Amino acid sequence: MISALVFADDRAVGYDDLETARRAVGTTWVHVADATDQEIDAVAAAFGIHPLTIEDVQTGVRAKTEEYADYTFVHLKSVRLTPGETTFEKEVATSPLGIFVGRDWVVTLSLGPAKPIQRVMDAAERGDERLLNRGPDFTAYRVIDVIVDAYFDLLDEVETDIEEIEEEVTVSTDIETLEKINDVRRDLLSFRKQVWPAREAVGILARGDPPQIQAETEKYFRDVYDHLVQIADLTETYRDLMSGARDIYLNTLSQSTNEVMKVLTVVATIFIPLTFVVGVYGMNFADSAYNMPELGWTFAYPATMLGMVLMILVMLLHFHRREYL
């Protein structure tokens, strides 16, 4: 879907025809959401956009900023968390976004819905003074800003998952806890691959390298750059937290295994002397040359059982004092 606005005389006017919007006096903003091949070709032809930049958006290459003769091309990716195969699994979904900044025009090209960008365009239609008559580079800044704000939203969701995991990891050795940890680590790694290139791309704009970026707009791009630096730092911090949570989980699992082994060792230790006693008196030598006189004793059986019970009690008392139990 193609939407076209022209900022002029402190108001935004919508246009249905691309050529008319391109020739109109003022700053022209064309936004294409859920772009089809026909819409992409029409916009590229109207604004003289190079096919290679269109291909970059369609193939979803890493974020970057490139300068061309008549415009500056910025490629970013919007991100969001989507449900995975299991109830607790989430995946980082990305949607490529191309921003083309010309002398008096800006084109935003998205292969997905791009609702945050649509909100900016709706604000412009309502007469947002922060957009009107401030140039195409400022419009590009507002678009990039809402994309970066969505990065913070994703980190907020991840932070909630991290808090739940930190509560579980010290009390649970369930395999699902480890799967949650690994899932968050994968999400953070995937997100990191989007943030670092985006920081480099915005850094070029913050320095004012492209001729389409006005000096008074550079400070706004520097603000976005600072946000991306903060996001990158938070991503690394959360990855460290998940590494620590995994270590705690493994230590808890090892401790639980040690407790089980301790109990099994105590039980085995108790039964070793009992097995010895039973084995000795299981040798039936009553009719042999080497007679066992206690076999003929009337109280031999209850005495043996009482002796074994006493052995058990003595060993349990010993293990209790050593805090093995």
Buried (B, 14 or more C-beta within 10 A) or exposed (E): EBBBBBBBEEBBBEBEEBEEBBEBEBBBBBBBBEBEEEBBBBBBEBBEBBEEBBEBBBEEEBBBBBEBEEBBBBBBBBBBBEEEEEEBBBBBEBBBBBBBBBEBBBBBBBBBEBEBBBEBBEBBBEEBEEBBBBBBBBBBBBBBBBBBEBBEEBBEEBBEBBEBBBEBBEEBBEEEBBEBBEBBBBBBEBBBBBBBBBBBBBBBBBEBEBEBBBEEBBEBBBBBBEBBBBBBEBBEBBBEBBEEBBEBBBEBBEEEEEEEEEEEEBEEEBEEBBEEBEEEBEEEEEEEEEEBEEBEEEEBEEEBEEEBEEBBEEBBEEBEEEEEE
